[in-house]
Amino acid sequence: MSHIQDMNNRIRQNREQRPSNRAKFKENNRAAIHTKVDGKETQPSFKTADAQELESIKSSIREKAKIENRKIKAFYYFLVAFAVAAAIGFIVLMN
């Protein structure tokens, strides 16, 4: 019976240590979630970009997506054409 009690204790302790259960909204205490054990903060830093850079990034992503879609479509067309040719060849051989 002690194994089950130990399991329940560990589950309870792990649940208490989750970042979602720590105080983070009281007195602007969100920094405690993003700190390391040695005390150095590891808050995420995000890059900022102006509108022109964002448009260029979006256009490059869209161009890459178009190229990838073309490759996928070409592969599927080739696959369908090969399947049709194989079916026709099989039918011809059977006759």
SEMI-455885 format. One record per residue: residue number from 1; chain; x, y, z of N, C-alpha, C, O in turn. Coordinates in Angstrom, 2 decimals. Each point is the difference from the previous one (the first is absolute). Example, Ala and Ser with C-alpha at 12.3 -4.5 7.8 and 13.67 -1.06 7.14 Angstrom:
SITE    nr   kette       nc1       nc2       nc3      cac1      cac2      cac3       cc1       cc2       cc3       oc1       oc2       oc3
SITE     1       A     13.19     -5.69      7.80     -0.89      1.19      0.00      0.90      1.20      0.00      1.04     -0.02      0.66
SITE     2       A     -1.39      1.07     -1.38      0.82      1.19      0.06     -0.77      1.09      0.73      0.51      1.11      0.17
//
This chain:
SITE    nr   kette       nc1       nc2       nc3      cac1      cac2      cac3       cc1       cc2       cc3       oc1       oc2       oc3
SITE     1       A      0.81     -1.20      0.00     -0.81      1.20      0.00      0.85      1.26      0.00     -0.46      1.06     -0.41
SITE     2       A      1.70     -1.18      0.86      0.85      1.19      0.08      0.40      0.49     -1.39      0.27      1.19     -0.18
SITE     3       A     -0.22     -2.08     -0.81      0.36      0.41     -1.35     -1.06      0.94     -0.57      0.34      0.98     -0.67
SITE     4       A     -1.57     -1.27      0.92     -1.09      0.84     -0.51      0.01      1.35      0.72     -0.22      1.04     -0.63
SITE     5       A      0.48     -1.05      1.93      0.07      1.25      0.74      1.16      0.86     -0.49     -0.13      1.22     -0.12
SITE     6       A      1.27     -1.85     -0.15      1.15      0.73     -0.52     -0.32      0.60     -1.36      0.36      1.15     -0.27
SITE     7       A     -1.03     -1.91     -0.58     -0.39      0.50     -1.31     -0.93      1.21      0.13      0.18      1.00     -0.70
SITE     8       A     -1.15     -1.10      1.58     -0.93      1.12      0.20      0.72      1.23      0.53     -0.32      1.12     -0.41
SITE     9       A      1.28     -1.31      1.30      0.77      1.14      0.53      0.82      0.66     -1.10      0.06      1.23     -0.07
SITE    10       A      0.55     -2.02     -0.79      0.80      0.56     -1.09     -0.87      0.75     -0.99      0.37      1.07     -0.48
SITE    11       A     -1.52     -1.62      0.17     -0.91      0.68     -0.91     -0.43      1.34      0.58     -0.03      1.01     -0.70
SITE    12       A     -0.30     -1.00      2.00     -0.41      1.25      0.65      1.13      1.02      0.01     -0.24      1.18     -0.26
SITE    13       A      1.46     -1.61      0.55      1.15      0.91      0.03      0.29      0.56     -1.39      0.31      1.18     -0.15
SITE    14       A     -0.39     -2.03     -0.86      0.23      0.47     -1.37     -1.07      1.00     -0.43      0.30      0.98     -0.67
SITE    15       A     -1.52     -1.23      1.06     -1.10      0.89     -0.33      0.21      1.38      0.63     -0.30      1.02     -0.61
SITE    16       A      0.83     -0.99      1.84      0.24      1.26      0.68      1.14      0.78     -0.64      0.04      1.23      0.12
SITE    17       A      0.88     -1.90     -0.80      1.15      0.66     -0.58     -0.23      0.51     -1.42      0.89      0.63     -0.58
SITE    18       A     -2.03     -0.87      0.02     -0.28      0.47     -1.36      0.01      1.52     -0.06     -0.46      0.65      0.93
SITE    19       A      0.99     -0.08     -2.01      0.01      1.47     -0.11     -1.39      0.59     -0.02     -0.19      1.14      0.42
SITE    20       A     -0.80     -1.89     -0.91     -1.35      0.56     -0.09     -0.61      0.19      1.39     -0.94      0.79      0.15
SITE    21       A      1.45     -1.50      0.86     -0.55      0.12      1.34      0.76      1.00      0.87     -0.46      0.34      1.09
SITE    22       A      1.61      0.13     -1.54      0.75      0.96      0.78     -0.64      1.37     -0.09     -0.75      0.29     -0.94
SITE    23       A      1.04      0.54      1.91     -0.53      1.36     -0.03      0.69      0.76     -1.12      1.22      0.15      0.00
SITE    24       A     -1.99      0.32     -0.96      0.60      0.72     -1.12     -0.74      1.29     -0.31      0.57      0.89     -0.64
SITE    25       A     -1.78     -0.75      1.06     -0.75      1.21     -0.29     -0.06      0.93      1.20     -0.36      1.17     -0.15
SITE    26       A      0.69     -1.66      1.31     -0.01      0.85      1.18      1.26      0.85      0.01      1.11     -0.54     -0.03
SITE    27       A     -1.26      1.81      0.07      1.10      0.95      0.08      1.00     -0.16     -1.12      1.20      0.19      0.21
SITE    28       A     -1.64     -0.53     -1.40      0.85     -0.10     -1.18      1.18     -0.94      0.24      1.15      0.39     -0.22
SITE    29       A     -1.42     -1.57      0.65      1.03     -0.97      0.38      0.21     -1.04     -1.10      0.26     -1.17      0.32
SITE    30       A     -0.35      1.54     -1.58      0.15     -0.95     -1.09      1.45     -0.37     -0.24      0.27     -1.04     -0.60
SITE    31       A      0.68      1.86      1.05      1.41     -0.28     -0.25      0.45     -1.28      0.68      0.98     -0.61     -0.43
SITE    32       A     -1.64      0.19      1.47      0.39     -1.21      0.73     -0.16     -1.24     -0.86      0.66     -1.01      0.26
SITE    33       A     -1.50      1.04     -1.26     -0.21     -1.16     -0.86      1.18     -0.20     -0.94      0.35     -1.14     -0.33
SITE    34       A      0.28      2.23     -0.11      1.02     -0.07     -1.03      1.41      0.08      0.57      0.91      0.39     -0.72
SITE    35       A     -0.70     -0.71      1.96      1.34      0.08      0.58      0.61     -1.38      0.09     -0.69     -1.01      0.14
SITE    36       A      2.02      0.98     -0.20      0.73     -1.24      0.16      0.26     -0.24      1.47     -0.31      0.84      0.85
SITE    37       A      0.89     -1.97     -0.56      0.31     -0.34      1.38      1.10      0.90      0.54     -0.04      0.39      1.17
SITE    38       A      1.03     -0.04     -2.01      1.10      0.83      0.48     -0.35      1.47      0.10      0.84      0.81      0.38
SITE    39       A     -2.05     -0.45     -0.71     -0.46      1.38      0.19      0.00      0.86     -1.25     -0.53      1.11      0.03
SITE    40       A      1.11     -1.59     -1.12      0.01      0.79     -1.22     -1.36     -0.09     -0.68     -0.57     -1.09     -0.12
SITE    41       A      0.06      2.21     -0.32     -1.30      0.00     -0.65      0.12     -0.49     -1.44      0.98      0.30     -0.68
SITE    42       A     -1.96     -1.05      0.25      0.00     -0.53     -1.36     -1.30      0.36     -0.69     -0.61     -0.85     -0.66
SITE    43       A      0.18      2.08      0.80     -1.24      0.39     -0.67      0.23      0.04     -1.51      1.08      0.37     -0.45
SITE    44       A     -2.09     -0.75     -0.31      0.17     -0.02     -1.46      0.15      1.40     -0.56     -0.61      0.95      0.49
SITE    45       A      1.44     -0.84     -1.52      0.14      1.28     -0.68     -0.39     -0.20     -1.46      0.45     -0.94     -0.65
SITE    46       A     -1.30      1.82      0.16     -0.52     -0.12     -1.35      0.56      1.10     -0.87      0.19      1.13      0.44
SITE    47       A      0.08     -1.48     -1.70      0.48      0.99     -0.94     -1.15      0.91     -0.42     -1.15     -0.44     -0.08
SITE    48       A      1.47      1.67     -0.20     -1.00      0.93     -0.50      0.37      0.38     -1.43      1.18      0.05     -0.35
SITE    49       A     -2.18      0.23     -0.45      0.23      0.36     -1.39     -1.03      1.05     -0.41     -1.12      0.03      0.51
SITE    50       A      1.54      0.83     -1.44     -0.95      1.00     -0.48     -0.90     -0.61     -1.07      0.18     -1.16     -0.38
SITE    51       A     -1.12      1.94     -0.09     -1.01     -0.51     -0.94      0.62     -0.48     -1.30     -0.44     -1.00     -0.57
SITE    52       A      1.45      1.69      0.08      0.63     -0.39     -1.27      0.71     -1.34      0.15     -0.08     -0.85     -0.90
SITE    53       A      0.77      0.64      2.00      0.67     -1.28      0.22     -1.02     -1.12      0.12      0.21     -1.10     -0.52
SITE    54       A     -1.31      1.36      1.20     -1.04     -1.02      0.15     -0.57     -0.39     -1.36     -0.24     -1.19     -0.25
SITE    55       A      0.01      2.15     -0.61     -0.53     -0.30     -1.33      1.00     -0.84     -0.80     -0.40     -0.93     -0.70
SITE    56       A      1.69      1.26      0.80      1.00     -0.78     -0.74      0.08     -1.43      0.55      0.16     -0.95     -0.76
SITE    57       A     -0.27      0.81      2.06      0.02     -1.33      0.61     -1.22     -0.80     -0.46      0.12     -1.17     -0.37
SITE    58       A     -1.28      1.81      0.40     -1.23     -0.68     -0.44      0.09     -0.43     -1.46     -0.38     -1.12     -0.35
SITE    59       A      0.90      2.01     -0.50      0.08     -0.34     -1.42      0.99     -1.14     -0.24     -0.25     -0.86     -0.84
SITE    60       A      1.35      0.84      1.58      0.96     -1.09     -0.18     -0.60     -1.32      0.47      0.22     -1.04     -0.62
SITE    61       A     -0.96      1.07      1.72     -0.66     -1.22      0.48     -1.04     -0.48     -1.01     -0.11     -1.20     -0.26
SITE    62       A     -0.64      2.13     -0.31     -1.01     -0.37     -1.00      0.64     -0.59     -1.24     -0.51     -0.97     -0.57
SITE    63       A      1.64      1.54      0.13      0.69     -0.54     -1.18      0.51     -1.41      0.27     -0.12     -0.88     -0.85
SITE    64       A      0.69      0.66      2.03      0.47     -1.34      0.35     -1.16     -0.99      0.04      0.13     -1.14     -0.44
SITE    65       A     -1.27      1.58      0.96     -1.18     -0.87      0.06     -0.50     -0.32     -1.40     -0.39     -1.14     -0.26
SITE    66       A      0.40      2.12     -0.65     -0.43     -0.25     -1.38      0.90     -1.03     -0.68     -0.47     -0.91     -0.68
SITE    67       A      1.78      1.07      0.88      0.95     -0.94     -0.61     -0.21     -1.40      0.56      0.01     -0.98     -0.74
SITE    68       A     -0.21      0.89      2.05     -0.22     -1.31      0.62     -1.30     -0.62     -0.51     -0.05     -1.20     -0.26
SITE    69       A     -1.00      1.99      0.12     -1.28     -0.51     -0.50      0.14     -0.48     -1.44     -0.58     -1.02     -0.37
SITE    70       A      1.35      1.74     -0.44      0.22     -0.44     -1.38      0.72     -1.34     -0.05     -0.34     -0.87     -0.79
SITE    71       A      1.35      0.71      1.66      0.73     -1.27      0.05     -0.93     -1.14      0.40      0.05     -1.08     -0.59
SITE    72       A     -0.88      1.32      1.58     -0.92     -1.04      0.46     -1.01     -0.35     -1.08     -0.28     -1.17     -0.23
SITE    73       A     -0.26      2.18     -0.45     -0.96     -0.25     -1.07      0.65     -0.76     -1.14     -0.60     -0.92     -0.56
SITE    74       A      1.82      1.28      0.20      0.70     -0.69     -1.07      0.23     -1.46      0.37     -0.15     -0.90     -0.83
SITE    75       A      0.51      0.66      2.08      0.21     -1.38      0.45     -1.30     -0.80     -0.10      0.01     -1.14     -0.46
SITE    76       A     -1.12      1.73      0.90     -1.28     -0.71     -0.06     -0.43     -0.24     -1.44     -0.53     -1.07     -0.31
SITE    77       A      0.73      2.06     -0.58     -0.35     -0.21     -1.41      0.84     -1.14     -0.58     -0.53     -0.83     -0.74
SITE    78       A      1.80      0.80      1.06      0.86     -1.08     -0.47     -0.47     -1.33      0.54     -0.02     -1.00     -0.73
SITE    79       A     -0.35      0.96      2.00     -0.46     -1.23      0.62     -1.29     -0.50     -0.64     -0.14     -1.20     -0.25
SITE    80       A     -0.79      2.10     -0.03     -1.26     -0.38     -0.64      0.26     -0.47     -1.43     -0.58     -1.00     -0.44
SITE    81       A      1.45      1.70     -0.28      0.30     -0.40     -1.37      0.66     -1.38     -0.02     -0.31     -0.82     -0.86
SITE    82       A      1.21      0.56      1.81      0.64     -1.31      0.08     -1.02     -1.08      0.32      0.05     -1.09     -0.57
SITE    83       A     -0.98      1.38      1.48     -1.02     -0.98      0.36     -0.91     -0.30     -1.19     -0.36     -1.16     -0.23
SITE    84       A     -0.02      2.19     -0.53     -0.85     -0.20     -1.18      0.75     -0.81     -1.05     -0.57     -0.90     -0.61
SITE    85       A      1.84      1.23      0.40      0.80     -0.75     -0.99      0.15     -1.45      0.44     -0.07     -0.90     -0.84
SITE    86       A      0.27      0.67      2.11      0.14     -1.37      0.49     -1.32     -0.75     -0.15      0.00     -1.18     -0.35
SITE    87       A     -1.12      1.84      0.60     -1.30     -0.65     -0.15     -0.27     -0.34     -1.46     -0.48     -1.09     -0.31
SITE    88       A      0.80      2.03     -0.59     -0.21     -0.27     -1.42      0.92     -1.14     -0.45     -0.43     -0.89     -0.74
SITE    89       A      1.68      0.90      1.18      0.92     -1.09     -0.35     -0.49     -1.32      0.53      0.13     -1.02     -0.68
SITE    90       A     -0.69      0.99      1.88     -0.52     -1.24      0.58     -1.19     -0.50     -0.81     -0.14     -1.20     -0.24
SITE    91       A     -0.72      2.12     -0.17     -1.17     -0.38     -0.79      0.42     -0.56     -1.34     -0.55     -0.99     -0.46
SITE    92       A      1.54      1.64     -0.19      0.49     -0.47     -1.30      0.62     -1.38      0.13     -0.21     -0.86     -0.86
SITE    93       A      0.97      0.63      1.92      0.62     -1.32      0.20     -1.03     -1.08      0.27      0.20     -1.16     -0.38
SITE    94       A     -1.28      1.50      1.02     -1.02     -0.99      0.32     -0.81     -0.39     -1.26     -0.56     -1.09     -0.03
SITE    95       A      0.50      1.93     -0.96     -0.76     -0.31     -1.22      0.84     -0.76     -0.93     -0.45     -0.36     -1.08
//
